[in-house]
Amino acid sequence: MNIDRTDRRVRRTHKLLQGALVGLTLERGFDAVTIRDITDRADVGYATFFRHYPDKEALLADVLEAMKDEFQSLLAPYSMVSNPEKTGTLLFEYVEQNRDLCRVLLNSTDTMSLLKPVQEIGMSDRSLMFNFSAQSSVPVEIAISHLMSSLVMLIRWWLDHDMPYPPERMGQIAAGLIIRPVIGAVLGDANGA
C-alpha cells in the first residue's frame, strides 16, 4: 500500500514536470527553457526534479516514451496492411488531440533523434505493421524505417501548415502516398496497390 502511494506520487510528479516542459517549450522553445523554469511552472522543488531526471533531455525522452506507449496501444488492434486508411486516420486523430505535445517533440529534437524511437516502434511491432509470410524483395527493416520516417515528415508538414485537412483526409493521404506503396514493396504489388 505504501508502494502504491509512492508510485502515484512519482507518476503525479512526472506528469507535472512533463506538462510544464511541454507548455514552456511551446512558449519559448526547448533550448530557452531551464530546469528552474520547469520546476517553477510544475510547482515542484528544484531538487525533486533531479530525483527523477538528470536533465531536461531525459524529461523530454520520458515524454516521448509515454507518447510512444499511448500510440502503440491506440494502434494495437489494427494492422496497417488490412486497413491503412483506418491506421492513418487514427494516427492523425492522435496528433490532432496531442498537437501541442507533437509540436514540442517535432521542434525540440533534431529529426534523427525523434525518428529513432519512432522507428523502434515499427521494429518492435513488426506484426502490427506487417503480417507477412512471403519473402520480401525489400528488407522489412528498410521498409519500416522508410514508412515511419515518411509518416513523421507528413505529420510535421501537417502541423507546420496548421492542419489544413481533417484527420480522415490525412489518413487517406498517408495510406495512398506512404503506407500502401510500402506495403506493396514488402508484400508485392497486389497487396499494396
N, C-alpha and C positions, 0 to 999 in steps of 0.2 A: 504494500500500500504506500509506503514511503517512497519507493522507487517510482510508482505511478505519478505521484505528486511532483517528484523531481523531473520526470520526463515531461510532464505538462508544462512545468516552468521553463525547461530548456526549449521546448517547442514554441512556447509563447515568446521567449526572448529572441529566438531565431526569426520568428515571424515579424516581430517589431523591428529588428535590425534590417531584415530584408525589405520590408516596406519603406523604411527610412532611406535605404540605399536607392531603391527604385525612384522614389519621389525626388530626392535630391539630384540624382543623375539626370532626370528629365529637366529639372530646373537649371542645372549648372554644367552638366557634362561630367562624366566619370572622373576625369583627371582632376577637376577642380574640387571634388568632394573629399573632405578629410574624415578620418575616423572620429574626431571630435564632433564634426557636423552630424555624422550618423548617430552617435550616441546621444547627442542633444535632441535630435529630432525624434529618436525612438524612446527618449526619456529612460535611458539605460546608463548605468555607470560606465565610465571610460574603462576602468579595469575589467569590468564584466565583459566588455567586448573581447578582450584578449583571453578570457577563459573559454571563449567559444571559437574565435578565429584569430589566426596570426596576423592577418592584414585584410584590407578591403577586397583584394583579389580573391581571397579564399571565401569571403562572404558572397561575392559575385558568382564564384564557382558553385556554391551551395544553392544559390538562386537558380542557376542553370540546371543543377541536378534535380531540384524539386520540379522544375518545369518539365524536364525530361520524363520524370516519373508520371506526372499528370498526363502528358502526351501519350506515353506508352499505354496507360490504362484506357485512355479515350479510344485509341485505335485498335486495341487488343481484339475486339470482336470482329474486326473487318480484315479483309485481305485486299491489298492493292490490285492483285490480279483479278479477283472476281468482281470487284466493284470500285474501280479507280475514281469515278466521279464522287461517290459517297466518301471515300477516303480523303480526296482532295477538299471536298466541302467541309468535312469535319475539321481538317487542318486549318482552313481559313476561318471557320467559325471560332476555333480556339484562339487564333491570332487576333481576331476582332474583339473577343471578350477579354483578351490579355494584351491589348495593343501597347499599353504603357510598358509592361514588362518586356515584350518583344522588341520594342524600340530601344529600350535600355540595353538589352543583350546584343542587338544588331549594331548599336552605335558605341558600345562601351568596350568591345573587344575587337581585335582585328578579326577579319573574316575567318582566317585559318584557325584561330583559337576556338571560335564558335563552331566551325564545321566539324572539328574533330569529335566532340561528344555527340553531335547530331549524327554523324556517320556511324559512330559506335552504336547508336540506337538501331540503325539499319542492320549492322553486322550482328548484333546480339539477338535480333529478332528476325533472322532470315526467313523463318516460316511465316512471320507476319507479312513480310514483304513479298516473298515468292514461295508458293507451294509448287515446287517443281521436282521432277524426277529425271527429265531428259538432260542429256549433256548439252551445255550451252556453248554457243560459238563465242560469246563474250563472258569472261570470268565474272562470276556473281559479285565478287568484291569490287571490281571496277564498276559494274552496273549500279550497285548500291551507292558507291561513292559519288558517281555522276548524278544519280537520282536525288540524293539528299542535298548535294551542293546546289543543284539546279532549283530545287524547291526552296531552299534558303534564299537564293538570289531573287526568285519570284516573289517571295514574301517581302523581302527588302524593297523591291520595286513598288509593291502594292502599298506598303506603309509610307514610303517616301512620297508617293503620289496621293496621299490621304484617302486611300481605299476607294478608288473611283467605281469599282464594281462590287456587287454583293458577293458574299462568300460562296453562294451556289454557283455563280458565274465563274468565280476564280477556281472553284473545284473542277468545273468543266474545262477551263483553260489549262489547269495543271494536268488534268488527265490527258487532254489532247496533245499538249505541247511537250510534256515531260514523262508522265507515268506510262502511258500506252506505248510510246516509242521504246522506252527502256524495257518494258515487258516483252515487246516484240524482239528486241535484241537478245534477251535472255532465253525466252521460250520458243522463239521462231515467229515469223511474221503473222502467222494465222492467229496466234493468241494475243498479240499486241496491237494489231491493226483494227 
